Every structure is written in C-alpha cells, then in structure tokens.
Amino acid sequence: MSLLFLSLKKLPFLYFRKRRWLLKLRSALSKKAGPVMLHMPMQAQSGKNMGPLGLTTDMFAGAITYNLRKAMKSVPNAVGVNNHMGSAFTGQQKGMEALLKEVKRQGLFFVDSRTTVLTKGEEIAQRLGVPSASRQVFLDHKLEPAFLLKQFNHMKRIAKKNGHVVVIGHPHPETVDFLKTHLPSLEKEGLTLTSVADYFSHAPKVASSLAKNAIKRLRLITPM
C-alpha cells in the first residue's frame, strides 16, 4: 500500500521577484530532491489574488495555453501540474479542457487539489487521456495537533482500504514537526511513502504514456 504525498513547498511564481533564488532552488532539486511539480495558480471563488500568470474563468484557450507554457519555462524539470486554489476555474469545462490539452501535449500528469466538489479536473483529464489523480486528504488545513492526527489517521485508513491515497500537505513548522514524529510509524503498518510521479510511472494505465511523452523530463529528476 502506498501513500502519495504531495508537498507544496513554495508559493507559485515567487520567481518573478526572486529569480536568483529560483535558479538555486531548481539546481538543488534536480540534484537531490524527488520529482518536481508546477503548482499553477487558478481563480478561486473568493477572488483571492493569484499573482502573475494565474488562470481565470474569462480567459480564452490561447491565453491559458500561453500562461501555462510560460510558467513551465520557470520549472523546466516539472513532470506534472497541480492547481493552486482554483475553486472557480477547475469547475468550468472550457478552461480545464484548454489547460489539460496543453498538459497532455507536454507529456505531464495532473493532480487535482479538489478545492471544490464541483471540479471537472480528473473527469476531463481521463477523457483526454491525461494521467491524473485527485487529492483525497488535506493533512494540514488546520494546524492544530488534534486535527493533524485526525487527518493522518484518516489518510492511513484510506490507504489500507484502497491500496493508495493522495495527500496534500504544506511546509508549515507544525506540519514538519508532526511528520517527523509520525512518519516512522507508517512502515510498521505496511505503508510506503512515495511521490505521485513514482505512482504514475508504475501504474499500468499511464506508464506507457509517461514513458513516451515525458522521458526527457523524468531523466532530469534524480532520484526517482
């Protein structure tokens, strides 16, 4: 049984203000870290500021494609895309189709954060043949110890029942401290922590797609 843990380590598009920082981070990730994903900002129902290159519901397909391509240039090693916010954008069909067609063209996978129950992300991804998965557990929506433990246990139950679970967490100090304490217990319960990229590379339905379309990017990420 595997736990798919997606760590959203930095706010999207910080590189516009800290280009040197991005280059150093990108170099470090390519040498030491696991697979890298693009955390793409998308319009939320709240209207919260997305920063540069955010995708909005009133964009035409060409603009969505342009923004995604420009964002990908900042993270050339990325093997997948995940939405930052997006409770408004992911719920509308035309925009998501434009986004996921470009994701497919670039040989990437898509992980839907499911910031709304109305999301069309995985539905459209499957129809277009894009390797995809949806978040099942938010580990640290609240940073209270009791909530973290509740979500951690929920995560384990899903993994044991279904064979895998997609979890999203953030690098808050509280989350990091919690995981340092509780992650060692997973192995004793027969659970393995892995990345979404590793999951897709081993899943029969999507392995061939990734092998054909993303092999160049996958070679840049070590170790896998």
N, C-alpha and C positions, 0 to 999 in steps of 0.2 A: 504494500500500500504506500502511496506517495502523497506528500503534502507539497503543493505547488505554492511557493511563497514569493510574491512579487513585492520587492521593496522599492518604494518611491523615494529616492534619496535626495532629490533636489527639485526645487520649483522649476517649472518649464521655462525655457528661454531666458534663463539668467545670463546666458552667453552674450546677449546684446549689451549688457552692462559690464560683463567681466570676461572678455574674450580670452585673455591670458589664462584665467582660472579654468576656463573650459578646456583649453588645449592641454593643460597639465592633467586635468581630470581624465580626459579622453585617453591620454597616453597611459596613465596608471591603470585604467580599466582594461585596456587592451592587453596589458601585460599580466595583471594579477587577478582581476575580477572575473566573474562569470558573464554570461550574455547581457547585453545592454538593450534596453527598450526606449523608444521615444514616447514620452508622456505628453501627449498632444492636447493642448487646451481647447475646450469646446464650450459653447454657450450653455450657461446654467439658467434654470428658471428664475433664480434670484437676481440675475443680471449682474452678478459679480464680475469685476474686471478680470479679463483673461490674459492681458498683456499682449505683446506682438504676436502676429500670426494665428491668433485664435480663430476657430471656425464658428460662424454664426448661421442661424437658420435662414437668413435672407441672401446668402451667398449663392452664386451660380456655380455650376460644376467646375468651370475653368479656374475660378478663384480658389476653390477648395483644393484642387489638384496642385495649383501653384504654391499655396501655403504649405501643404504637406511636403512637397519636394524641397522647398526652401528650408523647412525645419529639418528634414532628413540630412541635408548637407551639413548641418551642425553636429549631427550624430551619425557619421557615415558607417560606424560599426554596428548600428542597431539592427537587430534581427526581427523586431516586432514593434507594434504600435499599441498604445493603451490610452484611453481617454482620461484627461484631467477635467473634472467637473462633467459638463455635458448633459445635464438632466433635460435641457431643452433640445439640443442638437441631436442627440442619439435617438430621440423619439420621433424624428421625422425621416421619411423614406428617401427622398431625392438626395439630400445631403449625405446621408450614410452610404447610399449607393455610389456616389461620386468618390467619397473617401475610400471605401473598400475596394473599388475598382483599381484605384491607384496603389493601395496596399498589395493587391494581387499582382499588379504589374511589376512591383518592386520585389516580389518574392518574399514578402513578410507575413507574419501571423498577426492576429488581432486579439487582444484581451479586453473584454468589456467590463468596466468597473461597476456597471449596473447602478448608476447613480439615480436611476428612475426605473420603476417597474414597467414603464411604457417603452423601454429601449427596444430598438429594432436591430441592434448590433449583430448579435450572433445569428439571428434569423436570416438577415441579408448576407452575412458572411458565408453561411452554409449554402445558401442558394447560388452564390457566386463562386463557390469552391475555395474560399479563403480559410486556411487553418485558423480556428478560433476557439476561444474558451470564455466563460463568464465567471466573474467573481462570485464566490459563494459565501465568503465570510470577510467582514471588515474587522480586523483584530483590535484596532485602537481608535474606534470612532469616539470613544470616551477614554480618558487616560487614568481612570480610577482603577486601582489594583483588582477590585472585585469584578469590574467589567472585563478587564483584560483576561482574567482567569476564566470567566464565563465564556468568552469568545474562544479562548484557547481550547477549552473542553468541547465546545460545540464543533470546532474545527476537527478535533480528533474523532468525534462521533461520525461526522460525515465521511471522513477518510476511511474509517473502518467499515462503514456501510456500503459506500460506493466504489472504494478502491483508490480514490483520489479526491482532492479538494483544492480549490483555487482560493488562496488567501491573500489579502492585501494589507500591508502594514506600512508604517512610516518610521523614520529615524528619530522619533522623539526620545529623549533620555529615558523616560518612563518605559517606553516600549523596549528599548535596547536592554535595560536592566532586567525587565521581565523575561525576555527571551534568553538572556544569559543564564538565568536561573532555571527556566523550564524546558528549554530545547533538549538538554541531555536526557530527559525522560522519554523522548519520543522513540529512541532506538529500542528501549526495553519493551515498548508496546508494539514493536514491529512496524513502526512508521519511519519513512525516509523523507528527508527534506530535499527537494530538488527544484530546479528552475523551470519556468514554463517552456523555455527553449528546449531543454532536455526532454520534457514531456512530449512536445510536438515531434521531436526528432525520433522518438521511439514509438509514437502512436501509428499503427498501420495505415490509417486512412490519410494521414498527412505527411508521412515520412518522405514519400516519393516526391511530393510537391516541394517540400523544403530542400530536398537534395538537388532537384533540378533548378530551382529558382533562386536559392539563397546560399549556395555553397561558397561563393566568394566571401560573403559577409561572415558566414559561420567560421571560416578559416581565420578570420581576424580576431576572434574571441577565444582566448585561452585562459584557463582550461574550460572545456565544455562540460 
